[in-house]
């Protein structure tokens, strides 16, 4: 027998600990629960919160929505494609959830505070679902929350100073009822899959 290939008890213990740590880092491997349809980012050290103002004029932070599953999407009202399709998909998710939809809060954070006034947000965001809430801040507050959520946005000039588009990240974040970020949702994943994930988070409580 080749004794050089044998692990000492100490090294064997270390190897077992490393294997256990790797297993614990894989979502769902140690819990027996099925994986989420969307990207599990439980424990992420970003997207931890915000301090903005709702389209109703009330100061808002993530703490205000504890007890609900919260989705957060960044966009702007004059967005020609990604923003309306995302909000329309979220409206469909709410329908799929049925009675459980009241346990979900959809938040739309504008990355165009220059044009997205509270009045415009109040008209645009709830048009997809009356329960949806638009959030805004000044340029500094917008930059701060975008940095916290790792969101990219950049103004693209048009023919006049007041005519422009805004390139921005297209994903959404999902928080559980305790205010912890849990999921990242890529654009266009489908309402049914997202509804399944939100239903699971609601049931977790």
N, C-alpha and C positions, 0 to 999 in steps of 0.2 A: 504494500500500500504506500502511495506517495504522500508523506506527511506534509509536504509543502502546500498541497492543495486543500488541506483541511483548515477550516476557520476556527480560531480560538473562540471560547465562549463569549468573550468581550466583543470580538468582531461580529460574531453571529447576532448578538443582541443589537448592535448598532445597525446591522443590515436589516433586521426585522423592524426596527423603529423607522428607518428611512422608507421601507416599503409601506408601512402603515400610514406615514405622512403623505406619501404619494397617492395612496388610495383615498385618503380623506380629502385630498384637493380636487378630486374628480367629482363633479356634481352628480348626485344620485347614486354613486357607487356604494356608499356606506349606509344609505337610508332605505334602500329597497324601493324608493319612489321612482316613478317614471320621470325622465328628463323633461324640462320645459320645451315647448316648440320653439321659443325664441331664446336668445343668448342669455344664459344665466350669469349675472355679474354680482351675485351675492357677496358681500364683504368688500366691494370696491371702495377705494378711498377717494372718490370723487363723486360729483352729483349728490352732495350731502345736504343741500338745501338752497334756499333763495330768500331774498327779501325784496319784493316787488309790490306793485299796486294792481288790484283787480280792476276790470273795466267798470265795476260798480263804485270805484273810488275808495275802496277799503284796502288798507295795508294787508298784504298777504305773505305768509311764510309756510313752509311745509308742515309745521306744527299744527296749523289751522285745520288740516285735513286728516289728522290721525283718526284711525277707526275706519278709514276708507282706503281702498286701493287707488293709487293716483298714477295717471299717465301724464307725462310732460313732453310736449313737442314744441320746437322752435321754428318760427316761420314769420310770414308777414301777409297782410290782407290782400296786397296786389300781386301776390305770387300766382303765376299762371297755371301751375301744374301740381307740384308735390304737396303743397299746403292744402288746397281744397280736396285732393284725393285722400290725403291722410285723415282729414276731419270727417269726410264722408265715410271712410272706412270705420272710424271710431263710432260714428253714429250707427252703423250697421252692427258693430260689436255690442253696443248698448241694447239694441233690439234683440240680439241673440241671447243676451244675459237675462232678459225678462225681468222678474222682480228683483234679481240680484244687481241690476244696473244702478240701483240707488246706493249701492255700496262702492260705487266707482266715481271718481272725480277726474274729469279730463281738463287739463290745463294747456293753454296755447300761449306761449311766450313770444312776443314780437321782437324781431331783430331789426325792425325799422321804426324806432320810436319817433323819428322825425315826421313821419306821415301817419303812423297808426295812433291816432288820438283815442282817448277813452270812448268817445262817442262812436267812432268808427269800429273799434273792437266790440263794443256793446251791440252793434248792428250785425257785424259779420260773424263772430264766433258762435253766439247762440242760435244763429240761423240753421246750423247743422243739428243742434240739439239744445234745448233751452237750459240744460244743466251744465253745458260747457262754459268755462270761464277764461276770458282773455286776461293776460298779465302784461304789464309794461313797466318800464323804468326809464330814467334819463340815459344819456349815452354812457355815462360812467357805470351806472347800475347794470345796464345791459351787457357791457363788456365784462363786468365782474361775474355775472351769473353764467355767461357764455364760457368763460375760462373755467369756472368750477365744474361745468357740465361737459367740458372738452368739445364745445360746439364751435365750428368755423362759420363765419359770415363775413361777407365783403360786398360793398356797394359796387355795382357795375354801371358807370355813367351812360346816360342816353343822350338824346338830341338837345335836351335842356337840363339845367340843374335840378329841376323838380321831376324830371322823367328819368327813372333809373330802375334797375332790377337789383336784387340782392341774392348773390350766391350764398348758400348755407347748407349745413349738414341736414340730412333728411331722416335721421332715425329718431325714435322716441325712447324715453325712459319710463320704467314702471317701478313704483314703490309699493311695498306691502302696507298692511293696516297699521303697522308700528312705525312707519316712516323710514324704512330701510330700503335703499335702492336694491332691486332684485333682478330686473331684466333690461336688456337693450333690444329694441325692436327695429329691425331694418325695414325700410320703406317697401311696401308692397308684399308683405308676408301673408296677407289674407286675414279677413275678419274672423273666420271660424277658428283658426289656430290661436289667434290672440285671445278670443273669447274663452277658449279652453284654459289658457294660462291665467287669465284674470279670475276665472271661476275657481281655479285651484288656490290662488292667493286669498280670495275671499273666504274660502272654506278653511284655510289655515288659521284665519282670525288674527 
